[in-house]
Amino acid sequence: MALKQIDHGTVDYHVMVQLRNEILRKPLGLTLGKHELDKEKDDILIAAYEDDKMLGCCILSPVDNSTLRLRQMAVQGNLQG
C-alpha cells in the first residue's frame, strides 16, 4: 500500500470526493457542496492506494502552527473492520 498527497481539484481529488460521499455522506443522506470543497484548498489531502486503486483517504486540517485535525477519513467498505 502506498500513501500519496493529493492536490485539490485534480482527478485524484475527485476520486477522493466520490469515496467520501459514498462512505461518509450518502448513508446519512448528505452530500459535499462546492462551498465545503472550496474550504479544503489549504488542507493536506492524503490517499492510500494499492496499484492505482484508492483504498482510503483522509484530510488533515491545520488548527494552529503545531496542530492538525484529522477529518473525513474514509475506507472502501470491503476493507473496513
Secondary structure by P-SEA (a helix, b strand, c coil): cbbbbbccccaaaaaaaaaaaacccccccccccaaaaaaaccbbbbbbbccccccccbbbbbccccbbbbccccccccccc
